[in-house]
Amino acid sequence: MNIFELRESNVRNYCRNFPVLFHRAKDSIVYSESGQAYIDFLAGAGALNYGHNNDYIKQKIISYLDADAISHGLDFHTLAKEQFLSKFSETVLIPNNFDYRIQFCGPTGTNAVESSLKLARKIKKRPGIFSFMGAYHGMTLGSLSVTSNIDIRAGALGTSNNVTFMPYPYGFMEHFDTIDYMESVLTDVNSGIEKPAAIIFETVQAEGGIIVAPIEWIQRLRKLCDKHEILLICDDIQVGCGRTGNFFSFERAGILPDMVILSKSISGYGFPMSLLLIKPELDIWEPGEHTGTFRGNQLAFVGGAAALEYREINNLEQEVKSKESFLREFLLEEIATISEKINVRGIGLIWGIDVAKFGGKDYAKKISSRCFELGLIVERVGRNDTVIKILPPLNIDMCTLEQGCAIIKQAFDELKL
């Protein structure tokens, strides 16, 4: 029995699917202790948009550490925070004419989700929240309450109080007007559902199976919230920071959420960091009303500012769009043609191969496992884990991207039903 089996909790997960001892990583490649190289199509579950140990970001962090600068700062004013706020404003907010206040929450995305729900209820003085079927928002109690997966909520009793799950435009509901349904729920005095303080949504349900919401649907959701004076919260934790091309995933729809949640790749280097962007008129917090010891991760501020610089220097938005074209063509021509039962969907550099109708959960697991044997890390998501999720670093070079895709094709060719 190794030390992990002896001492680490049974809750461990990724290591069960990728059972080697990893040691180092660079760009889009992860290496085991034995030296085996693996192409990374997982990217820290979206926390490594700029790859492993990005040289540009790393040098900024090393310089900061060499200067014995502050590493932990609560919510003190620090040079690192000032530089991050300035860079974020200059490169993200001002060019898009977005006016948001920035709340630094605890270290992970779920902390920002909790903050958004608490603030929405405080503003509207209503307890209810609408979330969506297929949603994933985190693992703490408030975030679990708006996460739809029953299995991961099983150990936390009573998490769904004051939360109503609405249908997302997916599956049979693609032919069902989900916005009209919400309108009916909100206007029918006999619906049994009270008006919520907020609606929290993902423009792309990543853990839900790579479900891309139509632009018109997002726009109508915004109008619905405006009409009924409901706050709209966009969870951009996994598909923000350039994953869909634009910095924010909602930009393609031309809308402005009332609050936006960012985490994962916002720190640039995989450091824990989460933000809640708030329209200025909604920032009604009292000083210290919502707090957290690790909301001042200075290394994350340094990495985050450097990542924004790197994004500009390397024109990463255009890179994502060109690689999106390659991925779409490859998946539609090389994978979807294997069977009409295989469904391919995605946007930017997040794509899914849905084999629910082709071979189901066991088949998806065999594909993922075979890919790993061939040198590719790729995970499964969606209902019953039947979707192969492609999530490489945004700056992956084309040669490595093509090699990873070739491994997926080889796995499908070998494991045809």
N, C-alpha and C positions, 0 to 999 in steps of 0.2 A: 504494500500500500504506500503510495507516494504522499508527500506532505499536503497536497491539495485535497486528496480524498480523506486524509486523516484530520485535517484542521479546517478546511474551508466549508462553509455552509452548503447544504444540499441545493440551495437556491441558485447556485452558479448555473450558467446556461450556455453561453457561447463556447466555452471550453469543451463542452460535451460534443458539440457539432464539429469543432475544429481542434481535435485532440493532439496537439503537439506543443512543445515548450518554445514559445516565441522569445526572441532575444533582441533583435534590432529591426529598424525599418528606415527606409529612405524613399521619399517621393511616393510612388504607387506600389512599392514592393515591400513585403514583410518577410523577415528571415527567421527561421527556426534556429534553435541552439546548434543544431547539426549543420546549419548552413543552407538548408533547403529554402529556395525562394518561392514566394507565393504572390501572385498579382492580387491586389486588394480592390475588390468590388464591394466592400462593406464600408470602408472609410470611417471607422469609428461610429457607425450608425448615423453618419452625417456630421460628425464632429470634426472631420478632417478634410474639409473642402479644398484646402491648399496643400494636401499631401502630408506625408510624415516628414518631420524635421526639415521643413521648408527653409532653405538656406537664408533667404532674405529676412524672414521673420525671426529665425534663430539668432542671427547676428544682432538684431535689435534687442532681443531678450538677454543675450550674453553680455552685451555692453551695459545694459541696465543692472544686471547682477554684479558685474565687475565694479560698478560705481557705488556699491553698497547702498543702493537706493531702497526706499521703503517697499517691503514685500507684502505687508498686511496693513491695511489702513482704515478699517471700518468705513465710515463715510466722511472721513477727513477730506479736505481739499488737498490734492496731491498733484504734482506735475504730471504724473502718468495719467491720472484721470482727466486733467485739463486737456492734455494732448489727444486723448481718445475722443472726448466730447467734441473738441474742435474739428478733428478729422472726420468724425461721423457726420457732423453738421455740414461740413464743407463738401463732402463727397457723396453723401446719401440723401440728406434731408433737403438742403437748399436747392440743389439742381432739380429736384422733383417737386419743389414747392410744397413740401410736407412740413407741417408745424407740429412737432411732438415734444413734450417734455419726456425726459428719460429717467426712469426709476431703476436703480441697480438693486436687484433682488438677491436672493440667496444664490448658491453656486450652480444650481441646475434648473432646467426648464420647468420642472414641476413647481418650483418656488415662484416663478413668474406667473404661472397659471393660477396658483393660489392667490397671488396678489391681485390679478385681474378680476377674479370672481368676488373677492372681498370688496374691492373698490366699486365694482358695478352695483353690488347690493347696497353699499353705503350711499352711492349717488342716487339711485332710483328708489331706495327704500322699499324694494320688493325682493323677496327671497328666491324667486324662481329663476332658473337658467334653462335655456334650450340648448341641447347639444345634438349630435347626429349619430345615427346608426353607422357603425364602422369607425367611429372616432377613437383616437388615442391621444391623451393629453398628459399622462404622467401617473406616478405611483403613490403619491401622498393622498390623503383622504379626499380633499377637495378636488384634486385632479382626477382621482379614480371615479368620483361621482359623475364626471362628464366624459368618462371613458366607457365605451359600450361593451367591451369584451367581458363577458360574464366570468370566464375562467380566471382572469387576473384580478377580478373584483371579489372572488369567492371568499377570501379570508378576511375581508373587511365588511362587516355587517352594517347595513344602514347607510351605505355610501350614496344611494340614489335619492335621498330626501331632497325635495324641491328641484329635481332635475327631470326634464322631459326629453326623451329622445325622438327626434324627428327623422323622417326618411331622407336619405342622401340620394342624389340622382345616380343610382347604380342598379344593375340587374333589371328586374321587372319594373323598378321604380324609374328607370330611364324613360319609360313610356307613361309615367304618372307624374302629374304636375305637382311636385312637392312644395313649391312656393304657394300655389293656390291652396293646397291642403293646410299649410301653416296659416294662411290668411283666414281660412274657414275656422280653424281652431281658435284664432284670436278674436274673431267677431261673433262666434256662436255662443250665446249665453249659456247654452246647455252642453258645451264641449267638456266641461269639468276641468278645464286647464286654465289657470290664471295667467295673465300677462307676465312674462319674465322680465327680469332686470336686464338681461343680456342674452345674446346668442353667440356661442363660441363655435368656430368652424375652422377647418383646414381647406385651403384651396386645392390641395392634393392630399388625399388620405394615404399616407405612406404605409404605416403599419396595417392599415385597413385593406391593403392590397394594390396600391398604386392606382387609386381612383382619382382621375382628373376632373374637377368640376368644370362644366361648360362656362364660358365667359358670360353668356346671357344669364345663367342661373346665379352667378355671383353678383351681377349687377341688380337683378331683381331682389336678391336677398338684402342688399344694401337699401333698396327702396322700401322694402317691407319694414325694415328696422326704423327707417326715417318716419314712415307713416304712423307707426305704432309707438314711437318714442322708446325704442328698445336699443340698447347699446350693442354694437357689433364688434366682437373680439376676434381677431385673426391670429391663430396659432401658426407662426412661421418658424417654429423651432427647427424642423428638419428640412423644409423645402425653401427656407429663406436663405439669405447670405449668398445669393447668386445661383442656387441649385437649379432654378428653372430658367436662368438666363438673366433677367432683371434681378436687382438686389432683393426686392420683395416679390414674393410669388403673386401677390394680388395686383401688381402693376399692369399686367396684361389685360385686366378687366377695367382699368381706369377708375377704380373706386378708392375711397379712403376709409379704412376702419377707424372706429373710435379708439381702440387699443390694439397694439400689435405686440406679440410675444416673440422674443428672439433668445436663442441659446445655442447649444452645440457649436457651430463654426464661428460664432461671433467673436470668440477670443483668438481665432486664427491658428492656434497651435495645439488645440485640444485641452486647454486649461478650462476649469469650471467657471462659467459665467452665464448670467441670464439678465435680460433687460425686459422691462415693460415700457413700451412707448404709449404715451397718454396725450390725447388732445389737451391743450393748456387749460381750457375751461373745465375739464373733468378732473384736474389734479387738485382734489380737495382734501388730500391727506393732511392730518395734523403732524407736526414734527415728532418723529419717533413712533408714530401710530402703527407702522408696519416696518419691521426691522429684521436684521440677520447678521450674525457675526462675520460671515464670509462674503458679504456683498461688496467688499472693497479689495478684490483680488488684483493687485497692482500688475502682476505679470500678465494677467489676462488683458488689462488695459493696454499694456505695451504691445502684446501680440495682436490685439484687435486693431490698434492703430496701424501697425505694420502691415497687417493683412489688407486693410483698405488701400494702403499705398501700393502694395503688390498687385492688387486687383486692377488699379489704374494703369500701372506701368506695363502690365502684360495684357491689357485689353481683354480681361477674362470673360466679360460678357459675350464678346464675339466668338471667343474660343468655345464657350459652352454651346452656342448656337450651331457652330460648324460640326462639333462632335455629336450634337443632337441629330443632325441630318444623317450622319453615318450610322448611328445607333438605330434610328427609325428604319432606314433602308435595310440594314443587316437583319433586324428582328422580323420585319415583314417578309423579306425575301428568303431568308435562310431558316427561320424558326417557325413562323406562322404557317408556312407552306407545308410543314410536316403533317399537319392535320387541321381540318377546319374546326376541330374542337379546342385548339390552342388559341388563346386570346392574348394579344400583345397590346399594351397601352403604356403611356408615359408622356413626359415632357422634359425638356432640358436634359439633365443628366441624372434623371431618376426614371427607371423603366421597370416594368414587370412582365413576366411571362406566366400567364395564368393557365395552369394545367388541371384545374378542378374537374373539367369535363373529359380530359384526356387520360389521366391516370390517377388524379387525386393526391392526397397527402403523402402516401408512401412513395409514389412516383417522384414527386417534387423533392422528397428527402433523398432519394437515390440520385437524382440529378445533381443536387447540391453536394452530396458526398463524393460523387465521381469527379465533379469539378475540383474539389479539394485535393483528391488524389492526383489530379493532373496539374495542380499548382495554381488554383484559383480559389479565393475566398469569396463566396457569394451566399447570402442568406435567404431564408424563406419568410414570407409574411402573408397577410390576408386571412380570410376565413379558413380555418383548418390548415393554415400554413401551406396553401397550394399555389402560392405565387413566388416565383424566383425573382428576387429584387436585385436590380443592377444599379449600384450606387458608387461609382468610382470617384476619386478626387477630381475636382473640376479641372485641374492642370495636368491630368494624366496625358502623357504623350501618345500620339496616334498609334505608334507601333505597339505599345503596351496595351492600349485599348483594343486593338485588332487581335492581339494574341489572346487576351481574355475572352473575347467574343468567339474566337476559334475554339477555345476550350469548351465553351458552352455548347457550341455546335457539335463538337466531338462527343460530348456526354449524351446529347440527344440522339445522335446517330448510333451510338453503342447501346443505348437503352430504349430503343424504339419498342413500342408494345406490339 
